[in-house]
Amino acid sequence: MARHGLVLGKFLPPHAGHHELVDFALSRCERVTVLVLGAAAEPIPLPLRREWMRERHPGARVIAGWDELPIDFDDPHVHDLHIALMERLLNEPIDAVFTGEAYGDLLAERWGVEHICQPRGGVISGTAVRADPAAWWSSLTPPVRAYLCRRVVITGAESTGTTTLARALAERLGTAWVPEVGRAVSEARGMPYVWTDTDFEMIARRQQLDEDRAARACGPVLVCDTDALATCIWQERYMGRSTGPVEAIAASRSYALSVLTSDDIPFVQDGLRDGEHLRGWMTERFRERLRDPWIEVRGTVEERVDQVLASMFSRT
């Protein structure tokens, strides 16, 4: 058994092949360091990749560093620069390097250590995962799924069918949907209720926390019944303006598609709703504030589902 093994890569994103290699290294070494290398131009932030590997491999030492050097295995000078960079990041010797690629021979020879090569089965790669995450969904850990899943938010004024559409769309897609927190809070407290700015900040945060929990366990698409932007508009309704904290929560999140439910269906009073006289104003506020990409849907539930699906597939 080696004293200290090294697994390195970009992990862009990490997938089952990477995790198998790290698990194998952990079984063969007293200690394992996972070195996550990244460049600023890459599509997934380096700190995220580091945290994903730490969550999946708590028994390993996971460190990350920036590597903006060119890739040229035939250039000794470039090779020397890569070695020097990795040695600075490691800051301690290793006894074995674990890879699934031929470049491991070059590293092992340079360091005078053993190269243990474990070729990955199949054709999985970070490039393949980024090109079609859904095809490799079972090979991804929950936090990576949460990052890569396409989130579709259904939003709109009261009694415009947002929840009905969210449920129907999720059923058609065979995926999960996230209920509206504000509705649950209203039901629990009853009406009338004197709202505060703190209430809206709490609702916005809880909405995103519920969404993030669902995203870790859902399929490649997650349907969300409202979002923090809607909370901003509800805060305008009850408080006369939205506040910086709630606006900041809303600005921190983006979606693959936002869907506005039009007010073209009959208003239904369920005892909690303000009234039909507010629907037009609120619908117009959504039109003014929604960020691209977004669509407005009309018609029956089935027609609305079809409109959302048509827009989704036109953007793939």
C-alpha positions in Angstrom: 0.0 0.0 0.0 1.3 3.4 -1.0 1.6 6.1 1.6 0.4 9.0 -0.4 -1.4 8.8 -3.8 -2.5 11.6 -6.2 -5.5 11.8 -8.5 -5.6 14.9 -10.6 -7.9 16.4 -13.3 -10.3 19.1 -14.3 -13.4 17.3 -13.1 -15.4 19.4 -15.5 -17.8 18.1 -14.2 -16.9 15.2 -11.9 -18.6 11.9 -12.9 -18.7 8.2 -12.1 -15.4 7.5 -13.8 -13.6 10.1 -11.7 -15.2 8.8 -8.5 -14.3 5.2 -9.3 -10.7 6.3 -9.7 -10.6 8.2 -6.5 -12.2 5.3 -4.6 -9.7 2.9 -6.1 -6.8 5.2 -5.0 -8.3 5.4 -1.5 -8.3 1.6 -1.3 -4.6 1.4 -2.3 -3.1 4.3 -0.2 -2.9 5.5 3.3 -3.7 9.0 2.1 -5.0 10.4 -1.2 -4.8 14.0 -2.5 -7.2 15.0 -5.2 -5.9 17.9 -7.2 -8.6 19.9 -9.1 -7.1 22.1 -11.8 -9.0 24.8 -13.6 -8.8 27.8 -15.9 -10.9 31.0 -15.7 -12.5 30.4 -19.1 -13.9 27.0 -18.2 -17.8 26.8 -18.0 -18.0 25.5 -14.4 -16.4 27.5 -11.5 -13.3 25.9 -10.0 -14.5 26.3 -6.4 -17.7 24.4 -7.2 -15.8 21.5 -8.6 -13.6 21.4 -5.5 -16.6 21.3 -3.2 -18.3 18.6 -5.2 -15.2 16.4 -4.9 -14.9 17.1 -1.2 -18.6 16.2 -0.6 -18.2 12.9 -2.6 -14.8 12.0 -1.1 -14.6 13.1 2.5 -11.7 10.7 3.1 -9.4 12.4 0.6 -7.6 15.7 0.8 -9.1 17.8 -2.0 -7.2 21.0 -3.2 -7.7 23.2 -6.2 -5.6 25.5 -8.2 -5.5 27.6 -11.3 -3.7 26.2 -14.4 -3.7 28.6 -17.3 -0.7 26.9 -19.0 -1.0 25.5 -22.5 -1.4 21.7 -22.9 1.5 20.3 -24.9 2.9 17.0 -23.7 5.7 17.1 -26.4 7.2 20.4 -25.2 9.6 19.9 -22.3 9.4 23.5 -21.2 5.6 23.4 -20.9 5.8 20.1 -19.1 8.3 21.6 -16.6 5.9 24.5 -16.0 3.0 22.1 -15.3 5.1 20.0 -12.9 6.3 23.1 -11.0 2.7 24.3 -10.7 1.4 21.0 -9.4 4.3 20.7 -6.9 3.5 24.1 -5.5 -0.1 23.1 -5.0 0.7 19.7 -3.5 3.4 21.0 -1.2 4.4 17.5 -0.2 5.8 14.3 -1.9 3.6 11.5 -3.3 4.4 7.8 -3.8 1.9 7.0 -6.6 -0.2 8.8 -9.2 -3.5 7.3 -10.3 -4.9 8.2 -13.7 -7.0 6.7 -16.5 -4.8 8.2 -19.2 -1.4 7.7 -20.7 -0.1 11.1 -19.5 0.2 9.4 -16.1 3.4 7.7 -17.3 5.1 11.1 -17.9 4.1 12.4 -14.4 5.2 9.2 -12.7 8.6 9.2 -14.5 9.2 12.8 -13.6 8.4 12.3 -9.9 10.0 8.8 -9.7 6.8 7.2 -8.4 4.5 4.4 -9.5 1.8 5.1 -12.1 -1.3 3.1 -11.4 -3.5 3.3 -14.5 -7.2 2.4 -14.3 -8.8 3.0 -17.7 -12.4 4.2 -17.5 -15.0 1.9 -18.9 -17.3 3.2 -21.7 -16.9 6.6 -23.3 -17.9 8.9 -20.4 -16.0 12.1 -20.2 -16.6 15.7 -18.9 -17.0 16.8 -22.5 -19.8 14.2 -23.1 -21.5 15.1 -19.9 -21.5 18.8 -20.7 -22.9 18.2 -24.2 -25.8 16.0 -22.9 -26.1 15.9 -19.1 -29.4 13.9 -19.4 -27.7 11.0 -21.1 -25.2 10.6 -18.2 -27.6 11.5 -15.3 -27.1 8.3 -13.4 -23.3 8.9 -13.4 -23.6 12.3 -11.6 -23.7 13.0 -7.9 -26.6 15.0 -6.4 -24.9 18.4 -6.3 -23.7 18.1 -9.9 -27.2 17.2 -10.9 -28.6 20.2 -9.1 -26.1 22.4 -11.0 -26.8 20.9 -14.4 -30.5 20.3 -14.3 -32.7 22.7 -16.4 -35.0 24.6 -14.1 -38.3 25.9 -15.5 -40.2 28.3 -13.3 -44.0 28.8 -13.6 -45.1 32.2 -12.4 -47.9 34.6 -12.6 -50.7 36.5 -10.7 -53.1 34.7 -8.4 -55.7 32.4 -9.9 -53.9 32.2 -13.3 -53.2 28.4 -13.1 -49.5 28.4 -12.0 -49.8 25.5 -9.7 -52.0 23.5 -12.1 -49.6 24.1 -14.9 -46.5 23.2 -12.8 -48.1 19.9 -11.7 -49.2 19.0 -15.2 -45.9 20.0 -16.8 -43.9 17.9 -14.3 -46.2 14.9 -14.9 -45.8 15.2 -18.6 -42.0 15.4 -18.2 -41.9 12.6 -15.6 -40.0 14.9 -13.1 -40.5 16.7 -9.8 -42.1 20.1 -9.1 -41.5 22.5 -6.2 -44.6 23.9 -4.5 -45.0 27.6 -3.8 -43.8 28.5 -0.3 -45.8 31.8 -0.1 -49.0 29.8 -0.5 -48.1 27.4 2.2 -47.3 30.3 4.6 -50.6 32.0 3.8 -52.5 28.8 4.5 -50.7 28.3 7.8 -51.2 31.9 9.0 -54.7 32.5 7.6 -56.0 35.7 6.2 -56.1 38.5 6.8 -52.5 38.7 7.9 -50.3 41.8 8.4 -47.2 41.1 6.3 -43.6 42.4 7.1 -40.6 42.8 4.9 -39.0 40.0 7.0 -41.8 37.6 5.9 -41.0 38.2 2.2 -37.3 37.7 2.7 -38.0 34.4 4.6 -40.3 33.2 1.8 -37.8 34.0 -0.9 -35.0 32.2 0.9 -37.2 29.2 1.6 -38.4 29.0 -2.0 -34.8 28.7 -3.2 -33.8 26.2 -0.5 -36.7 24.0 -1.4 -35.8 24.3 -5.1 -32.2 23.4 -4.4 -33.1 20.4 -2.3 -35.4 19.1 -5.1 -32.8 19.7 -7.7 -30.4 17.3 -6.1 -32.9 14.5 -6.4 -34.8 15.3 -9.6 -34.3 14.3 -13.2 -32.6 16.5 -15.9 -35.5 19.0 -15.6 -37.1 20.6 -12.5 -40.4 22.5 -12.5 -40.7 25.3 -10.0 -44.1 26.7 -9.0 -43.0 30.4 -8.6 -39.6 32.0 -7.6 -38.1 34.8 -5.6 -38.9 37.3 -8.4 -42.6 36.7 -7.7 -41.9 37.3 -4.0 -40.6 40.7 -5.0 -43.9 41.5 -6.8 -46.0 40.2 -3.9 -43.9 42.5 -1.6 -44.7 45.4 -3.9 -48.4 44.5 -3.6 -48.5 44.4 0.2 -45.7 46.7 1.3 -45.7 49.3 -1.6 -42.2 48.4 -2.7 -39.7 45.5 -2.8 -36.6 45.7 -0.6 -32.9 45.2 -1.4 -32.6 41.8 0.4 -35.5 40.2 -1.5 -34.3 41.7 -4.8 -30.8 40.3 -4.2 -32.2 36.8 -3.5 -34.2 37.0 -6.8 -31.2 38.3 -8.8 -29.0 35.4 -7.6 -31.0 32.9 -9.5 -31.6 32.3 -13.2 -33.7 29.7 -15.1 -33.6 27.9 -18.3 -37.1 29.2 -19.0 -39.6 31.4 -17.1 -43.2 30.9 -17.9 -45.9 33.5 -17.3 -49.4 32.2 -16.9 -51.8 34.7 -18.6 -54.9 36.0 -16.8 -57.1 34.7 -19.6 -58.9 32.1 -17.5 -61.8 32.7 -15.0 -60.9 34.0 -11.5 -61.6 31.6 -8.7 -61.8 32.9 -5.1 -60.6 30.3 -2.6 -60.7 32.4 0.5 -57.0 33.4 0.4 -56.8 35.4 -2.8 -57.0 39.2 -2.8 -59.3 39.5 -5.7 -59.7 39.6 -9.5 -59.1 43.4 -9.6 -55.4 42.8 -8.9 -54.7 40.2 -11.6 -54.3 42.6 -14.5 -51.8 44.8 -12.6 -49.8 41.9 -11.3 -49.7 40.2 -14.7 -48.4 43.4 -16.3 -45.7 43.7 -13.5 -44.5 40.2 -14.4 -44.3 41.1 -18.1 -42.2 44.2 -17.1 -39.9 42.3 -14.8 -39.3 38.8 -16.2 -35.8 38.2 -17.5 -35.1 36.4 -20.8 -35.7 33.7 -21.7 -39.4 33.8 -20.9 -42.8 33.1 -22.6 -46.4 33.8 -21.7 -48.9 30.9 -22.1 -52.6 31.0 -22.6 -55.5 28.6 -23.1 -56.3 25.3 -21.5 -53.9 23.4 -19.2 -53.0 21.0 -22.1 -52.5 23.9 -24.5 -50.2 25.6 -22.0 -48.2 22.5 -21.4 -47.7 22.1 -25.1 -46.6 25.8 -25.4 -44.0 25.3 -22.7 -42.7 22.1 -24.2 -42.4 23.6 -27.6 -40.4 26.5 -26.2 -38.2 24.2 -24.2 -37.3 21.9 -27.1 -36.7 24.8 -29.4 -34.0 26.0 -27.1 -32.1 22.6 -26.8 
